[in-house]
Every structure is written in C-alpha cells, then in structure tokens.
Amino acid sequence: MREFWPTELAAARHAGPMIAASIRKGGRTGALSIAGVSAESGTVLRTPVPGQLFGWVKLASYVELGLFAGLVVVWLAPGLEHATFYFGLGHGIGFIVLALLIWFAVLRHQAPYTLLAATLTPVGPVGSVIAIHHIERRDRSGA
C-alpha cells in the first residue's frame, strides 16, 4: 500500500532524509528545521549576545595566548628542545580546544563569527584576544 505524502514532505523527501524526518516528526509549524537547527525568521541571523560561553572563550583565549608566548620564548632560546616540545604540544591542543569552543559559542549565538575568523588567522590566539577586546569595546560604546 502506498503511503500518503503531503506536498511539502514529498518535496523534502528528495532533498534528504534529515529534512523529511524533521517535517514528519514536528509537523508543519511555519518553519523548516534541518537536523535540529530551526530556520525561523530571526533565529538564524540574530545578533550574538555574550553569554556564559563568552567568559569561557575569553579565559581560554588568554590561557592559549600565554602558551603561545611561552612557546615563542622557549623556541627562541637555544637548548630548550624539550620545553619547546611541551609548549608546542600544549599550544597545539589548546588551540584546537579554543577553536572548537569559539565555534560552539558562535553556534549558540554567544559570540560573533568575526571572533572565529580572527582566531583562525595565522596569529591564532593573538587574533582571538584582539577580537575579544574589539567586541567588548564595541559593546561598551553601544554600537
């Protein structure tokens, strides 16, 4: 027996199983959701508001900046190969954690995309700290 498909579900079925499943589960409420992300007007492009994650991002940025500065110092000093290895390992893991934390904060609308972009520049944690200061100064001025 052939199953009855409403018009929007038939169109979504061709777009992919995640879309079709979300329409089938939630019904039609005026918004199409893809894998749990709502596409209602105003939710996707809303202005990020610094929340609890922004404080963690700020702390992680300063810790990562300290690791990066330590790495540069021990890298420039002769004969500190072991310290360079450990600072490099700490910086590498810390940078990945920082980037993932900022990405999560961006997805939760608690940090702007520009912070993620500044972090992924070649200067890494320096870019994130500069972007955080820029964001906080902009928010203080009310712009």
Secondary structure, DSSP 8 states (H G I E B T S, - for coil): ------HHHHHHHHH-HHHHHHHHHH--SS--EETTEE--TTTSS------HHHHHHHHHHHHHHHHHHHHHHHHHSTT-HHHHHHHHHHHHHHHHHHHHHHHHHHHTTSS-HHHHHHHTSTTTHHHHHHHHHHHHHHHHHT-
